[in-house]
Amino acid sequence: MATQETHPPDTYRGRFAPSPSGPLHDGSLLAAMASYLDARAHGGQWLLRIEDIDTPRVVAGADIFIMQQLKALGMHWDETPVWQSRRLPLYQAAFECLQAQERVYGCACTRRMLTGGPYPGTCRNGLEPGQTARAWRLRVPPGIEAFTDRWQGHLSQNVAQDVGDFIIRRADGLWAYQFVVVVDDGLQGITDIVRGADLLDSTARQRMLARCLGFTPPRVLHVPLICDAQGRKLSKQNHAPALDTAQPVQTLQRAWHALGFDTLEADQIDTFWQRALPHWAARHRIGTVS
């Protein structure tokens, strides 16, 4: 495929990609803040992508509310936001590219037929007579996928062994997250992904899929998660409260603390970002702050 937009070769391009299943909360702000600071510390671009491909989970108006929250906290994107729901032809083209390479196959398995763990390859060599493909899976090549995470260090995974052939088009006809995020990052020329550590276990398969599509896998940095009193990740599913944008500096300071930094002397939003930037750059050994 490899038809990403043309950008200067040394341009840092990061992104924040929330799902509009509800407003941003303290946990999602952590990833937004880290990705924003990393882009600004590199003198790069910060993009906003609304990941609304999982339509049953979309809450009407949440996308607009999320953008208002980000603006209220002084976080401004550099290009017009994109919505996954408006990019369906791009995903179809990428799928057809994989089909032409014989890298995907139809799968008739239901969840009831599978016992958990790596997909055993039941449909890899074709469907039984009378079966119909419900979903489509990527034919995962053998081998170890190794990469360095800028926060977590050197990591590796045998995707074929640990995950197996994974779904890229679901039985309900929707494109899978693992697929569309790789297509979007590739087509948008994303060079660096900064996100929560809950997505760390997706990285190896996404890197492998990126190369199947002719993209260069982005660099990655996975930040720690904020957990509630029960030890659960703060999430919309766990009813995490929306960000308090009426007290923006205090809200930013909470996320800053969760990233492991001391309180900044700042009583204005702009002052907070100005003082946070060199601290982030110093910790991550980024040479140029602009």
C-alpha positions as CSV (number, residue, x, y, z in Angstrom):
1,M,0.0,0.0,0.0
2,A,2.5,2.6,1.3
3,T,0.6,5.7,0.0
4,Q,0.9,7.8,3.1
5,E,0.9,11.6,2.7
6,T,4.2,13.3,1.9
7,H,5.9,15.0,4.8
8,P,9.5,16.3,5.3
9,P,11.6,13.2,6.3
10,D,12.6,14.5,9.7
11,T,9.2,15.9,10.7
12,Y,7.9,14.5,14.0
13,R,4.2,13.6,13.7
14,G,2.4,12.5,16.8
15,R,-1.3,12.0,17.5
16,F,-3.9,11.7,20.1
17,A,-6.7,9.3,19.2
18,P,-9.6,9.1,21.6
19,S,-12.7,7.0,21.1
20,P,-15.9,9.1,21.4
21,S,-17.6,6.7,23.9
22,G,-17.7,9.5,26.5
23,P,-15.8,12.5,27.8
24,L,-12.1,12.5,28.6
25,H,-11.2,11.6,32.2
26,D,-8.0,11.8,34.2
27,G,-6.7,8.6,32.7
28,S,-7.2,9.7,29.1
29,L,-5.7,13.1,29.9
30,L,-2.4,11.3,30.8
31,A,-2.0,10.0,27.3
32,A,-3.1,13.2,25.7
33,M,-0.7,15.3,27.8
34,A,2.3,12.9,27.2
35,S,1.6,12.8,23.4
36,Y,1.2,16.6,23.3
37,L,4.4,17.4,25.2
38,D,6.4,14.9,23.2
39,A,5.3,16.4,19.9
40,R,6.0,20.0,21.1
41,A,9.4,19.0,22.7
42,H,10.4,17.6,19.3
43,G,9.2,20.7,17.5
44,G,6.8,18.4,15.7
45,Q,3.1,18.2,14.8
46,W,0.3,16.9,17.0
47,L,-2.8,15.5,15.3
48,L,-6.2,14.6,16.6
49,R,-8.0,11.5,15.3
50,I,-11.4,10.5,16.5
51,E,-11.5,6.7,16.6
52,D,-15.2,6.1,16.1
53,I,-14.9,2.9,14.1
54,D,-16.6,0.8,16.8
55,T,-20.0,2.4,16.2
56,P,-22.0,0.6,18.9
57,R,-19.8,2.3,21.5
58,V,-20.0,5.8,20.1
59,V,-21.9,8.4,22.2
60,A,-23.5,11.1,20.1
61,G,-21.8,14.5,20.7
62,A,-18.8,13.0,22.6
63,D,-16.4,13.9,19.8
64,I,-17.3,17.6,20.0
65,F,-17.1,17.5,23.8
66,I,-13.7,15.9,23.7
67,M,-12.4,18.6,21.5
68,Q,-13.8,21.3,23.8
69,Q,-12.1,19.6,26.7
70,L,-8.7,19.6,25.0
71,K,-9.1,23.3,24.0
72,A,-10.1,24.2,27.5
73,L,-6.8,22.7,28.7
74,G,-4.7,24.6,26.2
75,M,-4.1,21.6,23.8
76,H,-4.4,22.6,20.2
77,W,-3.9,20.3,17.2
78,D,-2.0,21.2,14.0
79,E,-4.2,19.8,11.3
80,T,-7.9,19.3,10.7
81,P,-9.1,16.3,12.8
82,V,-10.1,13.1,11.1
83,W,-12.9,10.7,11.9
84,Q,-12.4,7.0,11.2
85,S,-16.1,6.7,10.2
86,R,-15.3,8.9,7.3
87,R,-12.3,6.9,6.1
88,L,-14.0,3.6,5.2
89,P,-12.8,3.5,1.5
90,L,-9.2,3.8,2.8
91,Y,-9.7,0.7,5.0
92,Q,-11.3,-1.2,2.1
93,A,-8.3,-0.4,-0.1
94,A,-5.9,-1.6,2.5
95,F,-7.8,-4.8,3.0
96,E,-7.8,-5.4,-0.8
97,C,-4.0,-4.8,-0.8
98,L,-3.7,-7.6,1.8
99,Q,-6.0,-9.8,-0.1
100,A,-3.9,-9.4,-3.3
101,Q,-0.9,-10.6,-1.3
102,E,-2.9,-13.5,0.1
103,R,-2.2,-12.3,3.6
104,V,-5.8,-12.5,4.8
105,Y,-8.4,-15.3,4.9
106,G,-12.0,-15.8,5.9
107,C,-12.8,-17.4,9.3
108,A,-16.0,-19.2,10.2
109,C,-15.1,-19.7,13.9
110,T,-17.5,-18.3,16.6
111,R,-16.3,-17.4,20.1
112,R,-18.0,-20.5,21.4
113,M,-15.8,-22.6,19.2
114,L,-12.6,-21.1,20.6
115,T,-11.2,-21.8,24.0
116,G,-9.2,-18.7,24.5
117,G,-5.5,-18.2,24.0
118,P,-3.8,-17.9,20.6
119,Y,-6.0,-18.5,17.6
120,P,-5.3,-22.2,16.6
121,G,-5.4,-21.6,12.8
122,T,-8.7,-23.5,12.4
123,C,-9.6,-21.8,9.1
124,R,-6.1,-21.0,7.9
125,N,-6.2,-23.5,5.1
126,G,-9.7,-22.9,3.9
127,L,-13.3,-23.3,5.1
128,E,-15.1,-26.6,5.4
129,P,-17.9,-27.3,2.9
130,G,-21.0,-25.4,3.9
131,Q,-19.1,-22.9,6.0
132,T,-19.2,-19.1,5.4
133,A,-16.7,-16.6,6.4
134,R,-17.8,-14.5,9.4
135,A,-14.7,-12.5,10.0
136,W,-11.3,-12.0,8.3
137,R,-8.0,-12.7,9.8
138,L,-4.4,-11.7,9.0
139,R,-2.1,-14.6,8.2
140,V,0.6,-13.9,10.8
141,P,4.1,-14.7,9.7
142,P,6.5,-16.6,12.1
143,G,9.2,-14.9,14.0
144,I,9.9,-12.5,16.8
145,E,8.8,-8.9,16.7
146,A,11.3,-6.8,18.7
147,F,11.2,-3.1,19.4
148,T,12.3,-0.5,21.9
149,D,9.7,1.4,23.8
150,R,10.9,4.8,25.0
151,W,9.4,4.4,28.4
152,Q,9.2,0.6,28.9
153,G,12.6,-0.4,27.3
154,H,13.4,-3.3,24.9
155,L,10.5,-5.7,24.3
156,S,9.6,-8.5,22.0
157,Q,6.8,-10.9,21.1
158,N,6.3,-13.9,19.0
159,V,2.9,-12.8,17.6
160,A,2.3,-16.1,15.7
161,Q,2.8,-18.1,18.9
162,D,1.3,-15.7,21.5
163,V,-1.6,-14.3,19.5
164,G,-2.0,-16.2,16.3
165,D,-3.8,-15.0,13.2
166,F,-5.8,-12.0,14.5
167,I,-9.0,-10.5,13.2
168,I,-8.9,-7.4,11.0
169,R,-12.6,-7.4,10.0
170,R,-15.1,-8.5,12.6
171,A,-18.1,-10.8,12.3
172,D,-20.4,-7.8,12.5
173,G,-18.8,-6.3,9.4
174,L,-16.9,-3.6,11.3
175,W,-13.2,-3.1,10.8
176,A,-11.1,-4.1,13.8
177,Y,-9.2,-1.6,15.9
178,Q,-5.9,-3.3,15.3
179,F,-6.4,-2.9,11.5
180,V,-7.7,0.7,11.2
181,V,-5.2,2.2,13.7
182,V,-2.3,0.9,11.6
183,V,-3.8,2.1,8.3
184,D,-4.5,5.5,9.8
185,D,-1.0,5.9,11.3
186,G,0.6,4.9,8.1
187,L,-1.5,7.1,5.8
188,Q,-1.2,10.1,8.2
189,G,2.6,9.7,8.3
190,I,2.7,9.2,12.1
191,T,6.3,8.9,13.3
192,D,5.7,8.6,17.0
193,I,2.9,7.0,19.1
194,V,2.6,8.1,22.7
195,R,-0.3,6.3,24.5
196,G,-1.3,4.3,27.6
197,A,0.5,1.1,28.7
198,D,-2.8,-0.8,28.3
199,L,-2.1,-0.8,24.5
200,L,1.5,-2.1,24.9
201,D,0.5,-5.7,24.1
202,S,-1.0,-4.5,20.7
203,T,2.3,-3.0,19.6
204,A,4.0,-6.1,18.2
205,R,1.1,-7.1,16.0
206,Q,0.5,-3.5,14.8
207,R,4.2,-3.2,13.8
208,M,4.0,-6.4,11.9
209,L,0.8,-5.4,10.1
210,A,2.3,-2.0,9.2
211,R,5.1,-3.7,7.4
212,C,2.7,-5.9,5.6
213,L,1.1,-2.7,4.3
214,G,4.4,-1.2,3.3
215,F,4.5,1.3,6.2
216,T,7.4,2.1,8.5
217,P,6.3,1.3,12.1
218,P,6.3,4.4,14.3
219,R,8.4,4.8,17.4
220,V,6.4,4.1,20.6
221,L,6.3,5.4,24.1
222,H,3.7,3.8,26.5
223,V,3.0,5.8,29.7
224,P,1.7,4.3,33.0
225,L,-2.0,4.0,33.7
226,I,-4.0,5.7,36.5
227,C,-6.0,3.2,38.5
228,D,-9.0,3.7,40.8
229,A,-9.2,2.6,44.5
230,Q,-10.0,-1.0,43.3
231,G,-6.8,-1.1,41.2
232,R,-8.8,-0.9,37.9
233,K,-7.6,1.3,35.1
234,L,-9.6,4.5,35.0
235,S,-11.9,4.2,32.0
236,K,-15.3,5.2,30.7
237,Q,-16.5,1.6,31.3
238,N,-15.6,2.0,34.9
239,H,-17.5,5.3,35.1
240,A,-14.5,7.5,35.5
241,P,-15.7,11.1,36.0
242,A,-15.1,13.7,33.2
243,L,-12.2,16.1,33.4
244,D,-12.8,19.2,35.5
245,T,-12.1,21.9,32.9
246,A,-13.5,24.6,35.3
247,Q,-10.1,24.3,37.2
248,P,-7.8,23.5,34.2
249,V,-4.4,24.1,36.0
250,Q,-5.3,21.8,38.8
251,T,-6.5,19.2,36.3
252,L,-3.3,19.4,34.4
253,Q,-1.2,19.2,37.6
254,R,-2.9,15.9,38.5
255,A,-1.9,14.3,35.1
256,W,1.6,15.8,35.5
257,H,2.0,14.2,38.9
258,A,0.8,10.8,37.5
259,L,3.6,11.1,34.9
260,G,6.0,11.2,37.8
261,F,6.8,15.0,37.9
262,D,6.7,17.5,40.8
263,T,4.1,20.3,41.0
264,L,4.9,23.2,38.6
265,E,4.6,26.8,39.8
266,A,1.9,27.9,37.4
267,D,-1.4,29.6,37.8
268,Q,-2.3,29.9,34.1
269,I,-2.7,27.3,31.4
270,D,0.0,28.7,29.1
271,T,2.4,29.0,32.0
272,F,1.9,25.4,32.9
273,W,2.7,24.2,29.4
274,Q,5.7,26.5,29.1
275,R,7.2,25.1,32.3
276,A,6.3,21.5,31.7
277,L,7.9,21.3,28.3
278,P,11.6,21.6,29.3
279,H,11.0,19.0,32.1
280,W,9.6,16.5,29.6
281,A,12.4,17.2,27.1
282,A,15.1,16.7,29.8
283,R,13.6,13.4,31.1
284,H,13.3,12.0,27.6
285,R,16.6,13.4,26.4
286,I,15.1,15.5,23.6
287,G,17.7,17.9,22.4
288,T,15.6,20.7,20.8
289,V,12.6,22.3,22.5
290,S,10.5,24.7,20.3
